[in-house]
Amino acid sequence: MYAETRYCNACGHEIEFRVPDGDHLPRHVCPNCGHIQYRNPKVIVGVIPENADGRVLMCRRNIEPRLGLWTFPAGFMELGETSGQGAAREALEEAQADVEIDDLLMVINVPYVSQVYMIHRGTLRTEHYGPTFESSEVRLMREDEIPWDDIAFPTIWHSLKQFFADRRAGAYATHSLDLAYRPKPPQRAEVAGDDPLTP
């Protein structure tokens, strides 16, 4: 495996890609200052915002990947914020929505893209919402209105399914799921019964 990073971000010297002493995996190591540049999984945070009438806020993606497909507000966690703070920020950025972040619904590991999803339940503080640069359309939907065949990502599909299942049961908990299989073409097959982890 060839190192993608070429220079040390501490001193600027050209780095080596090797296993450091005491480690078990190759890393980006600077032979000049000894600094090790680690590459770690990305954390995605999101929220399923629920309105007072039980409908949830959904966004049609206006950006790639999965342009035109549906999601709830979610995105990469920023430095210096909690998962709840990140989820609230994403709701504002993607849907102009002020959301009170509630308990954690799902932790989903997606090792084939080195991502971890932390999805919260949430409550809309007001009924103000609307399209943004990232969302061409934002709508409140009942469960039977969710466009299940047009959900952008398997993590979103599974989180919505779990959210509605918990609500029907009146039992709320934090769930975990490992999506270990890379989806096969067509891109939406992973949420249409083709994925062995899809119920």
TIRO-2110 file (N, C-alpha, C; in Angstrom, 1 decimal):
// TIRO-2110
0.9, -1.2, 0.0, N, 1, A
0.0, 0.0, 0.0, CA, 1, A
0.9, 1.2, 0.0, C, 1, A
0.7, 2.1, -0.9, N, 2, A
1.5, 3.3, -1.0, CA, 2, A
0.9, 4.4, -0.2, C, 2, A
1.7, 5.1, 0.5, N, 3, A
1.2, 6.2, 1.4, CA, 3, A
0.6, 7.3, 0.6, C, 3, A
-0.6, 7.8, 1.0, N, 4, A
-1.2, 9.0, 0.3, CA, 4, A
-0.5, 10.3, 0.8, C, 4, A
-0.2, 10.3, 2.1, N, 5, A
0.4, 11.5, 2.7, CA, 5, A
1.9, 11.4, 2.4, C, 5, A
2.5, 12.5, 1.9, N, 6, A
3.9, 12.5, 1.5, CA, 6, A
4.8, 13.3, 2.5, C, 6, A
4.2, 14.3, 3.2, N, 7, A
5.0, 15.2, 4.0, CA, 7, A
4.5, 15.2, 5.5, C, 7, A
5.4, 15.4, 6.4, N, 8, A
5.0, 15.5, 7.8, CA, 8, A
4.2, 16.8, 8.1, C, 8, A
3.1, 16.7, 8.8, N, 9, A
2.4, 17.9, 9.1, CA, 9, A
2.9, 18.6, 10.4, C, 9, A
4.0, 18.0, 10.9, N, 10, A
4.6, 18.7, 12.1, CA, 10, A
5.9, 19.5, 11.6, C, 10, A
6.7, 18.9, 10.8, N, 11, A
8.0, 19.5, 10.4, CA, 11, A
8.1, 19.7, 8.9, C, 11, A
7.3, 19.1, 8.1, N, 12, A
7.4, 19.2, 6.6, CA, 12, A
8.3, 18.3, 5.9, C, 12, A
9.0, 17.4, 6.7, N, 13, A
9.9, 16.4, 6.1, CA, 13, A
9.1, 15.3, 5.4, C, 13, A
9.7, 14.7, 4.3, N, 14, A
9.1, 13.6, 3.7, CA, 14, A
8.9, 12.4, 4.6, C, 14, A
7.7, 11.8, 4.6, N, 15, A
7.4, 10.8, 5.5, CA, 15, A
7.7, 9.4, 4.9, C, 15, A
7.7, 8.4, 5.8, N, 16, A
7.8, 7.0, 5.4, CA, 16, A
6.5, 6.3, 5.8, C, 16, A
6.2, 5.2, 5.1, N, 17, A
5.0, 4.4, 5.4, CA, 17, A
5.5, 3.1, 5.9, C, 17, A
5.5, 2.9, 7.2, N, 18, A
6.0, 1.7, 7.8, CA, 18, A
5.4, 1.4, 9.2, C, 18, A
5.7, 0.3, 9.7, N, 19, A
5.2, -0.1, 11.0, CA, 19, A
6.1, 0.5, 12.1, C, 19, A
5.6, 1.4, 12.9, N, 20, A
6.4, 2.0, 14.0, CA, 20, A
6.7, 1.0, 15.1, C, 20, A
7.8, 1.2, 15.8, N, 21, A
8.1, 0.3, 16.9, CA, 21, A
7.0, 0.2, 17.9, C, 21, A
6.6, -1.0, 18.2, N, 22, A
5.6, -1.3, 19.2, CA, 22, A
4.2, -1.2, 18.6, C, 22, A
4.1, -1.0, 17.3, N, 23, A
2.7, -1.0, 16.6, CA, 23, A
2.6, -2.2, 15.8, C, 23, A
1.4, -2.4, 15.2, N, 24, A
1.1, -3.6, 14.4, CA, 24, A
0.6, -3.3, 13.0, C, 24, A
0.5, -2.0, 12.7, N, 25, A
0.0, -1.6, 11.4, CA, 25, A
0.9, -0.5, 10.8, C, 25, A
1.1, -0.5, 9.5, N, 26, A
1.9, 0.6, 8.9, CA, 26, A
1.2, 2.0, 9.1, C, 26, A
2.1, 2.9, 9.4, N, 27, A
1.6, 4.3, 9.6, CA, 27, A
2.4, 5.3, 8.8, C, 27, A
2.0, 6.6, 8.8, N, 28, A
2.8, 7.6, 8.2, CA, 28, A
3.7, 8.2, 9.2, C, 28, A
5.0, 7.8, 9.1, N, 29, A
6.0, 8.1, 10.1, CA, 29, A
7.0, 9.1, 9.6, C, 29, A
7.3, 10.1, 10.3, N, 30, A
8.4, 11.1, 9.9, CA, 30, A
9.7, 10.6, 10.5, C, 30, A
10.7, 10.3, 9.6, N, 31, A
12.0, 9.9, 10.1, CA, 31, A
12.8, 11.1, 10.7, C, 31, A
12.4, 12.3, 10.4, N, 32, A
13.1, 13.5, 10.9, CA, 32, A
12.8, 13.8, 12.4, C, 32, A
11.4, 13.9, 12.6, N, 33, A
11.0, 14.3, 14.0, CA, 33, A
10.3, 13.2, 14.8, C, 33, A
10.0, 12.1, 14.1, N, 34, A
9.4, 11.0, 14.8, CA, 34, A
7.9, 11.1, 14.9, C, 34, A
7.3, 12.2, 14.4, N, 35, A
5.8, 12.3, 14.4, CA, 35, A
5.1, 11.2, 13.6, C, 35, A
4.0, 10.7, 14.2, N, 36, A
3.2, 9.7, 13.5, CA, 36, A
1.9, 10.3, 13.1, C, 36, A
1.5, 10.3, 11.9, N, 37, A
0.2, 10.8, 11.4, CA, 37, A
-0.8, 9.7, 11.3, C, 37, A
-1.7, 9.6, 12.2, N, 38, A
-2.7, 8.5, 12.2, CA, 38, A
-3.9, 8.9, 11.3, C, 38, A
-4.4, 7.9, 10.7, N, 39, A
-5.7, 8.0, 9.9, CA, 39, A
-6.7, 7.2, 10.6, C, 39, A
-7.8, 7.8, 11.0, N, 40, A
-8.8, 7.2, 11.8, CA, 40, A
-10.2, 7.3, 11.1, C, 40, A
-11.1, 6.4, 11.5, N, 41, A
-12.5, 6.5, 10.9, CA, 41, A
-13.1, 7.9, 11.1, C, 41, A
-14.0, 8.2, 10.2, N, 42, A
-14.8, 9.4, 10.3, CA, 42, A
-16.1, 9.2, 11.1, C, 42, A
-16.5, 10.1, 11.8, N, 43, A
-17.8, 10.0, 12.6, CA, 43, A
-18.9, 10.9, 11.9, C, 43, A
-20.0, 10.3, 11.6, N, 44, A
-21.1, 11.0, 11.0, CA, 44, A
-22.2, 11.1, 12.1, C, 44, A
-22.8, 12.3, 12.3, N, 45, A
-23.8, 12.5, 13.2, CA, 45, A
-25.1, 12.9, 12.5, C, 45, A
-26.2, 12.5, 13.1, N, 46, A
-27.5, 12.9, 12.4, CA, 46, A
-28.6, 12.9, 13.4, C, 46, A
-29.8, 13.3, 13.0, N, 47, A
-31.0, 13.4, 13.8, CA, 47, A
-32.2, 13.1, 13.0, C, 47, A
-33.1, 12.4, 13.6, N, 48, A
-34.5, 12.2, 13.0, CA, 48, A
-35.4, 13.2, 13.7, C, 48, A
-35.7, 14.4, 13.1, N, 49, A
-36.5, 15.4, 13.8, CA, 49, A
-38.0, 15.0, 13.7, C, 49, A
-38.6, 14.9, 14.9, N, 50, A
-40.0, 14.6, 14.9, CA, 50, A
-40.9, 15.8, 15.2, C, 50, A
-41.9, 16.0, 14.5, N, 51, A
-42.8, 17.1, 14.7, CA, 51, A
-43.9, 16.7, 15.7, C, 51, A
-44.6, 17.7, 16.3, N, 52, A
-45.6, 17.4, 17.3, CA, 52, A
-46.7, 16.4, 16.8, C, 52, A
-47.0, 16.4, 15.5, N, 53, A
-48.0, 15.5, 15.0, CA, 53, A
-47.4, 14.1, 14.6, C, 53, A
-46.2, 13.9, 14.9, N, 54, A
-45.6, 12.6, 14.7, CA, 54, A
-44.9, 12.4, 13.4, C, 54, A
-45.0, 13.4, 12.5, N, 55, A
-44.3, 13.3, 11.2, CA, 55, A
-42.8, 13.6, 11.4, C, 55, A
-41.9, 13.1, 10.5, N, 56, A
-40.5, 13.4, 10.7, CA, 56, A
-40.0, 14.2, 9.5, C, 56, A
-39.0, 14.9, 9.7, N, 57, A
-38.4, 15.9, 8.7, CA, 57, A
-37.4, 15.2, 7.8, C, 57, A
-37.7, 15.2, 6.5, N, 58, A
-36.9, 14.5, 5.5, CA, 58, A
-36.4, 15.6, 4.5, C, 58, A
-35.2, 15.3, 4.0, N, 59, A
-34.5, 16.2, 3.1, CA, 59, A
-34.1, 15.5, 1.8, C, 59, A
-34.4, 16.1, 0.6, N, 60, A
-34.0, 15.5, -0.7, CA, 60, A
-32.6, 16.1, -1.0, C, 60, A
-31.6, 15.3, -1.2, N, 61, A
-30.2, 15.7, -1.3, CA, 61, A
-30.1, 16.6, -2.6, C, 61, A
-29.4, 17.7, -2.4, N, 62, A
-29.1, 18.6, -3.5, CA, 62, A
-27.6, 18.5, -3.9, C, 62, A
-26.9, 17.6, -3.3, N, 63, A
-25.4, 17.5, -3.6, CA, 63, A
-25.1, 16.0, -3.7, C, 63, A
-24.0, 15.7, -4.4, N, 64, A
-23.5, 14.4, -4.5, CA, 64, A
-22.8, 14.0, -3.2, C, 64, A
-22.7, 12.7, -2.8, N, 65, A
-23.3, 11.6, -3.5, CA, 65, A
-24.8, 11.4, -3.3, C, 65, A
-25.4, 10.6, -4.1, N, 66, A
-26.8, 10.3, -4.0, CA, 66, A
-27.7, 11.5, -4.2, C, 66, A
-27.3, 12.4, -5.1, N, 67, A
-28.1, 13.5, -5.5, CA, 67, A
-29.6, 13.1, -5.8, C, 67, A
-30.5, 13.8, -5.2, N, 68, A
-31.9, 13.6, -5.5, CA, 68, A
-32.6, 12.6, -4.6, C, 68, A
-31.8, 11.8, -3.8, N, 69, A
-32.4, 10.8, -2.9, CA, 69, A
-32.7, 11.5, -1.6, C, 69, A
-33.4, 10.7, -0.7, N, 70, A
-33.9, 11.3, 0.6, CA, 70, A
-33.0, 10.9, 1.8, C, 70, A
-33.0, 11.8, 2.7, N, 71, A
-32.3, 11.5, 4.0, CA, 71, A
-32.9, 12.3, 5.1, C, 71, A
-32.5, 12.1, 6.3, N, 72, A
-32.7, 13.1, 7.4, CA, 72, A
-31.4, 13.8, 7.6, C, 72, A
-31.4, 15.0, 8.3, N, 73, A
-30.2, 15.7, 8.5, CA, 73, A
-29.0, 14.9, 9.1, C, 73, A
-27.9, 14.9, 8.4, N, 74, A
-26.7, 14.1, 8.9, CA, 74, A
-25.5, 14.6, 8.2, C, 74, A
-24.4, 14.5, 8.8, N, 75, A
-23.1, 14.9, 8.2, CA, 75, A
-21.9, 14.6, 9.1, C, 75, A
-20.7, 15.0, 8.6, N, 76, A
-19.5, 14.7, 9.4, CA, 76, A
-19.5, 15.6, 10.7, C, 76, A
-19.1, 14.9, 11.7, N, 77, A
-18.9, 15.6, 13.0, CA, 77, A
-17.7, 16.5, 12.9, C, 77, A
-17.8, 17.7, 13.5, N, 78, A
-16.7, 18.7, 13.5, CA, 78, A
-15.9, 18.6, 14.8, C, 78, A
-14.7, 19.1, 14.8, N, 79, A
-13.8, 19.1, 15.9, CA, 79, A
-14.5, 20.0, 17.0, C, 79, A
-14.4, 19.6, 18.3, N, 80, A
-14.9, 20.4, 19.4, CA, 80, A
-16.3, 20.4, 19.6, C, 80, A
-17.1, 19.4, 19.0, N, 81, A
-18.5, 19.4, 19.3, CA, 81, A
-18.9, 18.0, 19.7, C, 81, A
-20.0, 17.9, 20.5, N, 82, A
-20.5, 16.6, 20.8, CA, 82, A
-21.4, 16.0, 19.7, C, 82, A
-21.8, 14.8, 19.7, N, 83, A
-22.6, 14.2, 18.7, CA, 83, A
-23.9, 14.9, 18.6, C, 83, A
-24.5, 15.3, 19.8, N, 84, A
-25.7, 16.1, 19.8, CA, 84, A
-25.6, 17.4, 19.2, C, 84, A
-24.5, 18.1, 19.5, N, 85, A
-24.3, 19.5, 18.9, CA, 85, A
-24.1, 19.4, 17.4, C, 85, A
-23.4, 18.4, 17.0, N, 86, A
-23.2, 18.2, 15.5, CA, 86, A
-24.5, 17.9, 14.8, C, 86, A
-25.4, 17.0, 15.4, N, 87, A
-26.7, 16.7, 14.8, CA, 87, A
-27.5, 17.9, 14.7, C, 87, A
-27.5, 18.8, 15.8, N, 88, A
-28.3, 20.0, 15.7, CA, 88, A
-27.8, 21.0, 14.6, C, 88, A
-26.5, 21.1, 14.5, N, 89, A
-25.9, 21.9, 13.5, CA, 89, A
-26.3, 21.4, 12.1, C, 89, A
-26.3, 20.1, 11.9, N, 90, A
-26.6, 19.6, 10.6, CA, 90, A
-28.1, 19.9, 10.2, C, 90, A
-29.0, 19.8, 11.3, N, 91, A
-30.4, 20.1, 11.0, CA, 91, A
-30.6, 21.6, 10.5, C, 91, A
-29.8, 22.5, 11.1, N, 92, A
-29.8, 23.9, 10.7, CA, 92, A
-29.3, 24.0, 9.3, C, 92, A
-28.1, 23.4, 9.0, N, 93, A
-27.5, 23.5, 7.7, CA, 93, A
-28.3, 22.9, 6.6, C, 93, A
-28.9, 21.8, 6.8, N, 94, A
-29.5, 21.0, 5.8, CA, 94, A
-31.0, 21.3, 5.6, C, 94, A
-31.6, 21.8, 6.7, N, 95, A
-33.1, 22.0, 6.7, CA, 95, A
-33.6, 23.3, 7.3, C, 95, A
-32.7, 24.2, 7.7, N, 96, A
-33.1, 25.4, 8.4, CA, 96, A
-33.9, 25.1, 9.7, C, 96, A
-33.7, 23.9, 10.3, N, 97, A
-34.6, 23.5, 11.4, CA, 97, A
-33.9, 23.6, 12.7, C, 97, A
-34.6, 24.1, 13.7, N, 98, A
-34.2, 24.2, 15.1, CA, 98, A
-34.7, 23.0, 15.8, C, 98, A
-33.7, 22.1, 16.1, N, 99, A
-34.1, 20.8, 16.7, CA, 99, A
-33.5, 20.6, 18.0, C, 99, A
-34.4, 20.1, 19.0, N, 100, A
-33.9, 19.7, 20.3, CA, 100, A
-33.4, 18.3, 20.2, C, 100, A
-32.2, 18.0, 20.5, N, 101, A
-31.6, 16.7, 20.3, CA, 101, A
-31.9, 15.8, 21.5, C, 101, A
-32.5, 14.7, 21.3, N, 102, A
-32.9, 13.8, 22.3, CA, 102, A
-31.9, 12.6, 22.4, C, 102, A
-32.3, 11.5, 22.9, N, 103, A
-31.3, 10.4, 23.2, CA, 103, A
-30.8, 9.8, 21.9, C, 103, A
-29.8, 9.0, 22.0, N, 104, A
-29.1, 8.3, 20.9, CA, 104, A
-29.9, 7.1, 20.4, C, 104, A
-30.3, 7.1, 19.2, N, 105, A
-31.1, 6.0, 18.6, CA, 105, A
-30.2, 4.8, 18.1, C, 105, A
-29.2, 5.2, 17.3, N, 106, A
-28.4, 4.2, 16.6, CA, 106, A
-26.9, 4.5, 16.6, C, 106, A
-26.1, 3.5, 16.7, N, 107, A
-24.7, 3.5, 16.4, CA, 107, A
-24.4, 2.5, 15.3, C, 107, A
-24.0, 3.0, 14.2, N, 108, A
-23.9, 2.1, 13.0, CA, 108, A
-22.4, 2.1, 12.5, C, 108, A
-21.8, 0.9, 12.5, N, 109, A
-20.4, 0.8, 12.0, CA, 109, A
-20.4, 0.5, 10.5, C, 109, A
-19.7, 1.2, 9.7, N, 110, A
-19.6, 0.9, 8.3, CA, 110, A
-18.1, 0.8, 8.0, C, 110, A
-17.5, -0.4, 8.3, N, 111, A
-16.1, -0.5, 8.1, CA, 111, A
-15.5, -0.4, 6.7, C, 111, A
-16.4, -0.8, 5.7, N, 112, A
-15.9, -0.7, 4.3, CA, 112, A
-15.6, 0.7, 3.8, C, 112, A
-16.1, 1.7, 4.5, N, 113, A
-15.8, 3.1, 4.2, CA, 113, A
-15.2, 3.8, 5.4, C, 113, A
-14.9, 3.0, 6.5, N, 114, A
-14.2, 3.5, 7.7, CA, 114, A
-15.0, 4.7, 8.3, C, 114, A
-16.3, 4.4, 8.5, N, 115, A
-17.2, 5.5, 9.1, CA, 115, A
-18.0, 4.9, 10.3, C, 115, A
-18.3, 5.7, 11.2, N, 116, A
-19.2, 5.4, 12.3, CA, 116, A
-20.3, 6.4, 12.4, C, 116, A
-21.6, 6.0, 12.4, N, 117, A
-22.7, 6.8, 12.4, CA, 117, A
-23.3, 6.9, 13.8, C, 117, A
-23.6, 8.1, 14.3, N, 118, A
-24.3, 8.3, 15.6, CA, 118, A
-25.6, 9.1, 15.3, C, 118, A
-26.7, 8.4, 15.4, N, 119, A
-28.0, 9.0, 15.0, CA, 119, A
-28.9, 9.2, 16.2, C, 119, A
-29.3, 10.4, 16.4, N, 120, A
-30.2, 10.8, 17.6, CA, 120, A
-31.6, 10.9, 17.2, C, 120, A
-32.5, 10.7, 18.2, N, 121, A
-33.9, 11.2, 18.0, CA, 121, A
-33.9, 12.7, 18.3, C, 121, A
-34.9, 13.4, 17.8, N, 122, A
-35.0, 14.8, 18.0, CA, 122, A
-36.4, 15.3, 17.9, C, 122, A
-36.6, 16.5, 18.4, N, 123, A
-37.9, 17.1, 18.4, CA, 123, A
-37.8, 18.5, 17.8, C, 123, A
-38.6, 18.8, 16.8, N, 124, A
-38.7, 20.2, 16.2, CA, 124, A
-39.1, 21.2, 17.2, C, 124, A
-38.4, 22.2, 17.4, N, 125, A
-38.8, 23.3, 18.4, CA, 125, A
-39.8, 24.2, 17.7, C, 125, A
-39.7, 24.4, 16.4, N, 126, A
-40.7, 25.2, 15.7, CA, 126, A
-41.0, 24.5, 14.4, C, 126, A
-42.0, 25.0, 13.7, N, 127, A
-42.3, 24.3, 12.4, CA, 127, A
-41.7, 25.1, 11.2, C, 127, A
-40.6, 25.9, 11.5, N, 128, A
-39.9, 26.5, 10.5, CA, 128, A
-38.8, 25.5, 9.9, C, 128, A
-38.9, 25.3, 8.6, N, 129, A
-37.9, 24.5, 7.9, CA, 129, A
-37.9, 24.9, 6.5, C, 129, A
-36.9, 24.5, 5.7, N, 130, A
-36.9, 24.8, 4.3, CA, 130, A
-35.7, 24.3, 3.6, C, 130, A
-35.7, 24.5, 2.2, N, 131, A
-34.5, 24.0, 1.4, CA, 131, A
-33.3, 24.8, 1.7, C, 131, A
-32.2, 24.2, 1.4, N, 132, A
-30.9, 24.9, 1.6, CA, 132, A
-30.0, 24.5, 0.4, C, 132, A
-28.7, 24.9, 0.5, N, 133, A
-27.8, 24.6, -0.6, CA, 133, A
-27.7, 23.0, -0.7, C, 133, A
-27.8, 22.4, 0.5, N, 134, A
-27.6, 20.9, 0.5, CA, 134, A
-28.9, 20.1, 0.3, C, 134, A
-30.0, 20.8, 0.4, N, 135, A
-31.3, 20.1, 0.3, CA, 135, A
-32.2, 20.8, -0.7, C, 135, A
-32.6, 20.2, -1.8, N, 136, A
-33.5, 20.9, -2.7, CA, 136, A
-35.0, 20.9, -2.2, C, 136, A
-35.3, 20.0, -1.3, N, 137, A
-36.7, 19.9, -0.8, CA, 137, A
-36.6, 19.4, 0.6, C, 137, A
-37.4, 20.0, 1.5, N, 138, A
-37.5, 19.5, 2.9, CA, 138, A
-39.0, 19.4, 3.2, C, 138, A
-39.4, 18.2, 3.7, N, 139, A
-40.8, 17.9, 4.0, CA, 139, A
-41.0, 17.1, 5.2, C, 139, A
-42.1, 17.3, 5.9, N, 140, A
-42.6, 16.5, 7.0, CA, 140, A
-43.3, 15.3, 6.4, C, 140, A
-43.0, 14.1, 6.9, N, 141, A
-43.6, 12.9, 6.3, CA, 141, A
-44.1, 11.9, 7.4, C, 141, A
-45.2, 11.3, 7.2, N, 142, A
-45.6, 10.2, 8.0, CA, 142, A
-44.8, 8.9, 7.6, C, 142, A
-44.9, 7.9, 8.4, N, 143, A
-44.1, 6.7, 8.0, CA, 143, A
-44.5, 6.1, 6.7, C, 143, A
-45.8, 6.2, 6.4, N, 144, A
-46.3, 5.6, 5.1, CA, 144, A
-46.0, 6.5, 3.9, C, 144, A
-45.4, 7.7, 4.2, N, 145, A
-45.0, 8.6, 3.1, CA, 145, A
-43.5, 8.6, 2.8, C, 145, A
-42.8, 7.9, 3.7, N, 146, A
-41.3, 7.8, 3.5, CA, 146, A
-41.0, 7.1, 2.1, C, 146, A
-40.2, 7.7, 1.3, N, 147, A
-39.9, 7.1, 0.0, CA, 147, A
-38.8, 6.0, 0.2, C, 147, A
-39.2, 4.9, 0.7, N, 148, A
-38.2, 3.8, 1.1, CA, 148, A
-37.3, 3.4, 0.0, C, 148, A
-37.8, 3.4, -1.3, N, 149, A
-37.0, 3.0, -2.4, CA, 149, A
-36.0, 4.1, -2.9, C, 149, A
-36.2, 5.3, -2.3, N, 150, A
-35.3, 6.4, -2.7, CA, 150, A
-34.6, 7.0, -1.5, C, 150, A
-34.2, 6.2, -0.5, N, 151, A
-33.4, 6.6, 0.6, CA, 151, A
-31.9, 6.6, 0.2, C, 151, A
-31.2, 7.6, 0.6, N, 152, A
-29.9, 7.9, 0.0, CA, 152, A
-28.9, 6.8, 0.5, C, 152, A
-28.9, 6.4, 1.7, N, 153, A
-27.8, 5.5, 2.3, CA, 153, A
-28.5, 4.5, 3.2, C, 153, A
-27.8, 3.3, 3.2, N, 154, A
-28.4, 2.2, 4.1, CA, 154, A
-28.4, 2.6, 5.6, C, 154, A
-27.5, 3.4, 6.0, N, 155, A
-27.5, 3.9, 7.4, CA, 155, A
-28.8, 4.7, 7.7, C, 155, A
-29.2, 5.5, 6.8, N, 156, A
-30.5, 6.3, 6.9, CA, 156, A
-31.7, 5.3, 6.9, C, 156, A
-31.7, 4.4, 6.0, N, 157, A
-32.8, 3.4, 5.9, CA, 157, A
-33.0, 2.7, 7.2, C, 157, A
-31.9, 2.1, 7.7, N, 158, A
-32.0, 1.3, 8.9, CA, 158, A
-32.3, 2.1, 10.1, C, 158, A
-31.8, 3.4, 10.2, N, 159, A
-32.2, 4.2, 11.3, CA, 159, A
-33.7, 4.6, 11.3, C, 159, A
-34.2, 4.9, 10.2, N, 160, A
-35.6, 5.2, 10.1, CA, 160, A
-36.5, 4.0, 10.5, C, 160, A
-36.1, 2.8, 10.0, N, 161, A
-36.8, 1.6, 10.3, CA, 161, A
-36.9, 1.4, 11.8, C, 161, A
-35.7, 1.6, 12.5, N, 162, A
-35.6, 1.4, 13.9, CA, 162, A
-36.4, 2.4, 14.7, C, 162, A
-36.3, 3.7, 14.2, N, 163, A
-37.1, 4.7, 14.8, CA, 163, A
-38.6, 4.4, 14.9, C, 163, A
-39.1, 4.0, 13.8, N, 164, A
-40.6, 3.8, 13.7, CA, 164, A
-40.9, 2.5, 14.5, C, 164, A
-40.1, 1.5, 14.5, N, 165, A
-40.3, 0.3, 15.2, CA, 165, A
-40.3, 0.6, 16.7, C, 165, A
-39.4, 1.4, 17.2, N, 166, A
-39.3, 1.7, 18.6, CA, 166, A
-40.6, 2.5, 19.0, C, 166, A
-41.0, 3.5, 18.1, N, 167, A
-42.2, 4.3, 18.4, CA, 167, A
-43.4, 3.5, 18.5, C, 167, A
-43.6, 2.5, 17.6, N, 168, A
-44.8, 1.6, 17.7, CA, 168, A
-44.8, 0.8, 18.9, C, 168, A
-43.6, 0.4, 19.4, N, 169, A
-43.5, -0.5, 20.6, CA, 169, A
-43.6, 0.3, 21.8, C, 169, A
-43.4, 1.7, 21.7, N, 170, A
-43.3, 2.5, 22.9, CA, 170, A
-42.1, 2.2, 23.8, C, 170, A
-41.1, 1.6, 23.2, N, 171, A
-39.9, 1.3, 24.0, CA, 171, A
-38.7, 1.9, 23.3, C, 171, A
-38.0, 2.8, 24.0, N, 172, A
-36.9, 3.5, 23.3, CA, 172, A
-35.5, 3.0, 23.9, C, 172, A
-34.6, 2.7, 23.0, N, 173, A
-33.3, 2.2, 23.4, CA, 173, A
-32.2, 2.7, 22.4, C, 173, A
-31.0, 2.5, 22.7, N, 174, A
-29.9, 2.7, 21.8, CA, 174, A
-29.6, 1.4, 21.1, C, 174, A
-29.5, 1.4, 19.8, N, 175, A
-29.3, 0.2, 19.0, CA, 175, A
-28.0, 0.3, 18.3, C, 175, A
-27.4, -0.9, 18.0, N, 176, A
-26.1, -0.9, 17.2, CA, 176, A
-26.3, -1.8, 16.1, C, 176, A
-25.6, -1.5, 15.0, N, 177, A
-25.6, -2.3, 13.8, CA, 177, A
-24.3, -2.2, 13.1, C, 177, A
-23.9, -3.3, 12.5, N, 178, A
-22.7, -3.4, 11.7, CA, 178, A
-23.1, -3.6, 10.2, C, 178, A
-22.8, -2.7, 9.4, N, 179, A
-23.0, -2.9, 7.9, CA, 179, A
-21.7, -3.2, 7.3, C, 179, A
-21.5, -4.5, 7.2, N, 180, A
-20.2, -5.0, 6.9, CA, 180, A
-20.0, -5.3, 5.4, C, 180, A
-21.1, -5.3, 4.6, N, 181, A
-21.0, -5.6, 3.2, CA, 181, A
-21.1, -4.4, 2.3, C, 181, A
-20.1, -4.2, 1.5, N, 182, A
-20.2, -3.1, 0.5, CA, 182, A
-21.4, -3.4, -0.4, C, 182, A
-22.2, -2.4, -0.7, N, 183, A
-23.4, -2.6, -1.6, CA, 183, A
-23.0, -2.9, -3.0, C, 183, A
-23.8, -3.8, -3.6, N, 184, A
-23.5, -4.1, -5.0, CA, 184, A
-24.4, -3.2, -5.9, C, 184, A
-23.9, -3.0, -7.1, N, 185, A
-24.8, -2.2, -8.1, CA, 185, A
-26.1, -2.9, -8.3, C, 185, A
-27.2, -2.2, -8.5, N, 186, A
-27.3, -0.8, -8.5, CA, 186, A
-27.2, -0.2, -7.1, C, 186, A
-26.8, 1.1, -7.0, N, 187, A
-26.5, 1.7, -5.8, CA, 187, A
-27.5, 1.5, -4.7, C, 187, A
-28.8, 1.5, -5.0, N, 188, A
-29.8, 1.4, -4.0, CA, 188, A
-30.1, 0.0, -3.5, C, 188, A
-29.4, -1.0, -4.1, N, 189, A
-29.7, -2.4, -3.8, CA, 189, A
-29.5, -2.7, -2.3, C, 189, A
-28.7, -1.9, -1.6, N, 190, A
-28.4, -2.3, -0.2, CA, 190, A
-29.6, -2.0, 0.7, C, 190, A
-30.6, -1.3, 0.3, N, 191, A
-31.8, -1.0, 1.1, CA, 191, A
-33.0, -1.6, 0.4, C, 191, A
-32.9, -2.6, -0.5, N, 192, A
-34.0, -3.1, -1.2, CA, 192, A
-34.0, -4.7, -1.1, C, 192, A
-33.5, -5.2, 0.0, N, 193, A
-33.5, -6.6, 0.2, CA, 193, A
-32.3, -7.4, -0.3, C, 193, A
-31.3, -6.7, -1.0, N, 194, A
-30.1, -7.3, -1.6, CA, 194, A
-29.1, -7.5, -0.5, C, 194, A
-29.1, -6.7, 0.5, N, 195, A
-28.1, -6.8, 1.6, CA, 195, A
-28.5, -7.8, 2.6, C, 195, A
-27.6, -8.8, 3.0, N, 196, A
-28.0, -9.8, 3.9, CA, 196, A
-28.4, -9.2, 5.3, C, 196, A
-28.0, -8.0, 5.6, N, 197, A
-28.4, -7.4, 6.9, CA, 197, A
-29.7, -6.7, 6.8, C, 197, A
-30.3, -6.6, 5.6, N, 198, A
-31.6, -5.9, 5.5, CA, 198, A
-32.7, -6.8, 5.9, C, 198, A
-33.6, -6.4, 6.8, N, 199, A
-34.7, -7.4, 7.2, CA, 199, A
-35.6, -7.6, 6.1, C, 199, A
END
